[in-house]
Amino acid sequence: MIAIIDYGMANLRSVEKALARVGGSPVITGDPAVIARADRIVLPGVGAFCACMNNLHARGLTAAVNQAIASGKPFLGICVGMQMLFESSTEMGVNPGLGLIPGRVVKFFEESEPNQPQSEALKVPHIGWNELSVRPGSQLLCGIEPGSRVYFVHSYYPIPHDSSVVAAVSDYGGEFCCAVETRNIAATQFHPEKSGAVGLHILRNFLAWHPVV
């Protein structure tokens, strides 16, 4: 069973349908007991970082996420579900995340961010299809062909403290981290459930993934 965590802030049905299409048995749930019984966990996310974190806390699901990851089960974060895994985000002020991956989440072309790309020609949010550049060794993105494109909708992206966790980058006025993989945690800034055949390939990889923790 794959538990898709329902904390009131995500388009859950598209994730459910995509996982079912690749042979998974997804269940949308906000019940910590069901999450604890699941074999794999997915944390989607749509909306503002702080609202997502507040809802996760308010529904008593923060401990369920931490326990699932501590247990070694394969865990997939999607979009804001990826961002929440980091220590903080600068969206609407500095707000704390789950702190499971060292690093922070910042806005595209944020002037206060040193050494970040700046562009007046590109719009924020970044919406649409963009190419992936996959780093060697990723299990989640294994078999993805060079030049493959995936679908993004976001204004913020993570900067991990440890570059070795970066599984893929994309380019929007400069390279940015769009996927991470560490221990039993994998996460994508893009939406695999909306990324056609490439996204389905990634979800199949997630179903087949047996991380060594």
Buried (B, 14 or more C-beta within 10 A) or exposed (E): BBBBBBBBBBBBEEBBEBBEEBEBEBBBBBBBEBBBEBEBBBBBBBBBBBBBBBBBEEBEBBEBBEBBBEEEBBBBBBBBBBBBBBBBBBBEEEBEBBEBBEBBBBBBBBEEBEEBBEEEEEEBEBEEBBBBBBBEEBBBBBEBEEEBBBBBBBBBBBBBEEEEBBBBBBEBBBEBBBBBBBBBBBBBBBBBBBBBEBBBBBBBBBBEBEBEE
